[in-house]
Amino acid sequence: MPGFSDRDRGRDRGYGGAPRFGGSRSGPPQGKFGNPGERLRKKHWNLDELPKFEKNFYQEHPDVTRRSAQEVEQYRRSKEVTVKGRDCPNPILKFHEASFPTYVMDVITKQNFAEPTPIQAQGWPLALSGKDMVGIAQTGSGKTLSYLLPAIVHINHQPFLEHGDGPICLVLAPTRELAQQVQQVAAEYGRASRLKSTCIYGGAPKGPQIRDLERGVEICIATPGRLIDFLEVGKTNLRRCTYLVLDEADRMLDMGFEPQIRKIVDQIRPDRQTLMWSATWPKEVRQLAEDFLKDYVQINVGALQLSANHNILQIVDVCNDGEKDDKLLRLLEEIMSEKENKTIIFVETKRRCDDLTRRMRRDGWPAMGIHGDKSQQERDWVLNEFKYGKAPILIATDVASRGLDVEDVKFVINYDYPNSSEDYIHRIGRTARSQKTGTAYTFFTPGNMKQASDLISVLREANQAINPKLIQMVEDRGGKFNWSFKGGKRWL
């Protein structure tokens, strides 16, 4: 099943490749995939014997130095940036203040960006100074450039690759889609300094990926399963890796990649620079940070609790399962009359995805479906049709909830409510990218009752209207609530 990590494929299929609709989230059966990385041995590093390397390249711009503590605090407060940890540099407010080399600034200038995003403004000085860091920010906040541009500077200060050397920068990502997006950015910005990059993921032929690695690449973006395969058979190594990025760490843990991540990190020298990125900050991600990062600084953009992009209007329709189809059709009639109408409909299982797509196409709706059993060729074609508006309705399972970067999605519909609040945040985060606005409609049924409290918390944090039926659900389950009237009714 091309295009997915081993873990994705395991979750979507049972023994012998038979589809297992609505499969559990606990990962693949051990009998089929074995124990990935069992042949990899943990390296015992002697730092005295390792070649020394530089990782602090930050020179504070005079304009940044001149800013008072009050000005810095005012900027952070206005952008909802909180910082935790020692010796965090001040944020930069303009691109030139990052003091990037000319080969980086030239590419930034061509993009006509107005100013750095908050995560870039605070993240660049931190990453360039060589410190370990955790970045908690919404999808679409500019985090890819937050770690890639310092990576390019880091690489250009290291000795050239020699034959047999593995990458200097490793980016671990949960899905093929996210890995490919990162690789496109790495290729665009690395071209000026002739840095080579490659994208390593499961479900695609190994030959071209192996050839890239054997020729030598400074930047490798990889999903954990395929990288483990190549490390086990000696097709690459991480001896030269001094800059490690864990992107969407919460999603990688949710997909069951923690054992693979730990085995991969064991192959990397411990004095590396490590940057971890996550949209949420559950205890599992905190533990990973404690284990992998040293004396790190945490940057948080937005609320510290589970929160959705505030540019998204969230509408929750409490209904029964039998009402969903009629409600969906009425909703789509309204949406398709809009000028901007690109819509993703999320469903829980592949069977539901296929059934709904078939019914909608039969009734004349321009819909296409995407899930884990589609061939990679079909998957790429469907995404392309959706991206360019030829089929403005995409029906998808959760495999598309993260790493699907289509800028102009205006509506998200949760036909089926997801298994967790984190997945809800990421699904609706497919709209309102890059400061745009969007709308998320959610069908919430009695079967989702146990998620009601979490959903109310997310809605409350984003100052959204809360459906009284949702509140009634929590009351019916014996939940406790209070009201405050600061700015209207609020769930506490």
N, C-alpha and C positions, 0 to 999 in steps of 0.2 A: 504494500500500500504506500506508494511514493509520497514524499513530502512531509512525513511526520516523524517525530522522534520515536525511538523504540518504546518509550513510555506511553506516548499517545496511542501507538498502535496496540500496545497491550491492553490499554483501557478500553479500546473500541472493539476488540475482538477476543474471542475465547479460544479454547484449544482447537487446533486444526484449521484455524482461519474462519470458522463459522461466525457470522455476525452475532453479536450479543447485544441486542438493543437495550438502551438504558443501562449499560453496564455500570459496575461499581466504580468508585474513584480510587480504589486502593491499588491500582497498578496491575501489571501483567502477572499471569500465573507463573510461579517460579519454574515449573516444569518446562515451560516453553522457552523462556529467555535465559534461564540459568541465573547466575549471579554476575552481572556485568562488572568487569574489572577485577575478577578474582585472581587473575594472573599478575596483576600489578602489585609490586612490593613497595611498601612505604619507604621512602628514602630517608636516610639519617644524615643530616647535613652538618658539615663542619664549616662554620662561617669563616674560620681563619684560612681555609684552603680555597674558598671561592674567590673569583676575581671581583675586585671592588667595582661599584658602579655608582653613578650620580643619579639623584632623583629630585633634588631641589633646584629648580630653575626660575624661581619667582623673584622678580625685582619689582618692588612696589613703586608704582608711578607716583611722581610728586603730587599730582592732584589728589590721589587717594591718601597719601601721607598727611596732606594739609587738612583733610576733613576732620571735624571735631567728633568726639564720641557721641554728642547729641545728634549730629547730622547722620551718623552711621545708624544710630538707634532709630531715628525717624524713618530712614529708608527701609530698614528691616521691618518695622511695624507696619508701614504703608503697604508692603508687599507680602505681609504675613510670613516672614522668614524668621524662624527661631533657630538658634545655634546652641549646641551643647558639646562641651569638650574644651580642652586647653589650647591656647595659642592659635585661635582661628583668625586668619587675616581679615581685614576689612573688605566689604564687597566693592566691586568696581561698578561704576554707573554707565560708562561708555566703553565701546569696544577697544579704543586705543589704550585705555587704562590697563588692559590685561597685559600689555607689552608683549604680545605675540610676535614671533618673527615675521618678516615680510611675506614669506611663502604661505603663511596661514592668513595673515591680514588681507592679502590680495583676493583670496577666495571669499572671505567674509564680505569684503567691499562689493563684490559682484552680486551678492545676494540681496543687497539693498535692505537689510534688516535695520529697523529703527534704533533698537537698543537691546542689550542682553536681557534674556528672561531672568526672573529672580533666581532660579536654580543655577543659571550660568553666571550671573553676577557674583554670587557667593561661592559657587562651586569651582570656578576657574582658578581664583587665587589659591584656594585650598589644594586642589589637585596639582597645580604647578609647583607648589611648595614641597611636594613629595610626601605629604601626610596621608595616612589611611583615612578614609571618610565613608560615611553612610549618607545617602541622599534619599529623602522621602518626598516624593512629588507625584502629582497626577500624571497620567499619560498625556502626551501632547504638550509637555511643559518645556521641551528643549533639552532633555537630559542626555540625549545621544551626543550632541556636540559638547555637553558639559564634561564628558569623559574622553571623547575622541580627540579633541584638539590638544589637550594636555598630553594625551598618549603620543601624538605625532611629535610634539616637542621632546618628550621623553626619549622616543626612539632615535631621533636625530642627534641626540647627545651620547648614544651608545656606539660601541665599535660596530663596523659593518658585519652582516651575517657572513659566516663561512659555510662551506659545503657541509651538510649534515646538521646544521643548526636548526632548531625549531623556532617558533615565533618569539618576539620580544614582548608583544602585547597580546594577551588572550582575553577575549570577551565571551563569557558563557551566557547563553540566552535560552529560554524555555522552548521556543518554537522556531520552525523553519522561517515563517513569515518575518518574525522580528529579526532573526539572524540576517536575513537577506536585506532588510531595510538598513540595518547597521552597516552591512558591507557596502551598500551603495553610497552611504555617506562617507565611509572610510576611503573608498576608491576616489570619490570626488575631491576630498580634502587632502588625501595623501599623494595625489598625482603630481602636485607641484614640487614635492621633494622626492619623487620617484620611489615612494614606499609601495610595496606590494601587499595585497590583502587577499584573503580567500574566505569562503563560507563553507563550513563543514556541517552537514546535517544528514539524518537518516532518511531512508526512502528514496534516495537518488543514487545513480551509479557511483561506485567508489573510485573508479579509475581517474576521472578528471580531478577529483579532490586530492587524491594521492599525488598526482603529478604536480599540482600546485604546491603541496607541502614539500615535495622532494626538490623542486626548483628553489624553494626558499621564500618565505613570506614573513614580513615584519609583524603583520597584524593577522590574527586568526580569530574569526567569529564562529562559534561552534555551539551546537546543542550537545549536552553531556553524553548521550548514548553513543553517537557516532565518534566523538573524540576518544572515548574510552576504547572503542574498537581499534582505532588507529594507534593509540598508545600501547595497547596490549601486543600488537603485532609489529611494533617498532617502526611504523611508517612516519612517526614524528616523535618529538620529545619536547620537554618543557624546561630543559637545562638553562636556556637563555631568557626564559620568561621573568621579567622584573616588574611588569605592570599588568595586574589582574583586575578584570571587571566582572562582577556578578550582576547582570541586568535582570530586572524583574525577579528578584530573589524570592519574593513571596509566591509567585506563580510557579517557579521551579520546585519549591518545597511542596506546594499544593499538588503538583503532578508527580510527586514521589521521587524526585531526583537527588534527594539529600545524600544517599550512600555514594552515588556516582560523583557528586560535587566533592565530597570529602576525599575520595580516592584521587581525583584530579589534583586537588590542592596539595595533597601529599607529595606530588611530583614537582612542586614549584618551591624554589628556595624561600625560606621563611622571612628573609629581610626584603622581600618584594614590596612594592606599593600595591595596596588593595583598595578598590573602590566598590562599594555595594550599593545597588539602586533598588528601590522597592516603592510600590504605590501605597502599601500598608505596612504596619509595624507590629505584627503579632509576635507572641513570645518565641515562636520557632525561628523567626528571622532574627530576633534579638540574640538568641543563643548562637546562631551562625556567626553573627557579627563578633560576639565575644570570643569565639573560637578562632576566627580567621584574621581579625584585625587587631592592630596594636595601637594603643593610645589614640584612638580614632576620634574624629570630630563628626558629630551628626548635624546635618542640615535638614530642617523640615520646612517645606513650603505649603502653607495652608494649615488647616486644623490638625491637631495631634491625634484626635480620635479618627475612627473610620469616617471618611468624608467623600462626598461626590463633588464633581466640578460644579461650582455655583452658577455657571453659565447655562446649565441644563435645567429646563422646566420639567419637573417630575410629576407625572399624573398617574395615580394608582386607582384602578377600577376593581373594586371587590365584587366578584361574581362567581358563578358556578362553572364547572368545566363545560357543560353543555351550551353555555351562552357565548363561549369564546369566538366561535366561527362567525356568528352574526355581528358581534362587536368588532371583530377584525375587519370584516368587509365594510362596515359603516365607516370605520376609521380610515381605511385605505381610500374610500371614495372622497373623503375630505382631503387627505394628504395629496392624492394624485391631482387634485385641482389646483394645488399650489405650484408656483413656478419652480421653487427648489423643493424637490420631493424625494431625494435619495434616502431609502429606508432599509434598515436591517431588522429582520424579525428573528428573534432568538427562540429556539425550541430545545427541549431537553434530550430527545433521542434522534438517531438517524432515521428510524422508521417514520417518526412524526415529520421530520424534515422532508423526506421523499413524498409522503402522503400529501402534505400541505402544498408542496411545490406543484405536484401533479394536479391537484384540485384547482389551484389558482390559475395555472396555465390553461387548464381546460375551460375556465370561465373567462379567459381573455386577459388576465393580469400579466404584466411583463416581469415575471418572477423567475429567479433561478436559485437552486439550492447548493449548499456546500457543507460537507461533513467528512469524517475520517475514512470513509470507504470509497471516496472519489479518487480516480487516478490523478496523478499530478498534472498531467496534460489538461484534463478536464477542469481541474481546480484552478489552474492558471488562467484558462480561457474564461471561466465564470467570473473570476475576480477582475479580469480585464474588461469584460462586458459591463460589469457593475461600476468599475472605476470611471469608465468613460460614458456612463449614462445610457448605454444601449438597453440595459435591463436595470431599471432603477430600484427594483425590490430584490434584496438578497435574503434568503431564508437560511439560517445557519445554526449549527450546534455550538457549544461553548468553545470548540477549537478555534473559532474566529473571534472570541471575545477580547483577546489580547493580541497584540502584534499585527492587527489588521489596520493599516494606516491609510485610510481614504479620507482626504481632507474635508470633503463637502457632504458628509453624511448629515442629513438634517433631522432625521427621526430614527429612534430605536424603539422597537416594540418587543416587550417581553411577553410572548404568547404563553410560554411556560416560565414560572419563576425559577431562578437557579437554586443550586444546593446551598449556597452561602452568600452572605452579604458582600464579601469581597468580590465574588463573581458578578453580583449585581452592579457594583461600582464600576467594574471593568467593562461590562457589557454596555452600560449607558455611556461610558467614556469613549465609545466609538463616535459619538457626536460631540459638537462644540469643541473641536480641536483648534489649537492655535488662536485662542481668544474669540472664536466664533460662538454663536449661540445654537442651541438645539433643543429638542423635546424628546422626552422618554415616556412612553406609555407602558404601563405594567398591568397585566391581568393577574389578580391575586385571589386565589381560591381557598376554601376551607382546608384543603390539603396542605396549604403552605402556612398554616396557622402558627407553627412554631417559629417561623421567621418574622412574625409581625413586629415584635419588639425591636429587633435589629433594624428593620426597614423604617420604623417610626424614628429611631435615633438618627438614621441617615437623612431622612426628610427634615427633621427638626434642625439638624446642624446646618442644612443648606437653606433654611428659612422657607421651606415649601409648605403649601397648604396640605393638611393631613385629613384624609378621608375619615369621617366619623365611624364608618363601618370597620375600619382598621383598628381604631381605638376600642371599639366594641369587642373585637376579637380578643384583644389582650385582656380586657375586663372579664370576658367569658372564661378565659383560661386561668383567672385568678391573679392576673398581673396587677402591679401597683403603679399608680401614676398620680401626678400632681399637676396643677396648672399654675403658671405664672403669667402675669399680664404685662410683662415688659415687652412692648411692641406687639401685643396681641396674644392669642392663645399659643402656648408652647408646651410640648411634651417634655417632661423632665426625667 
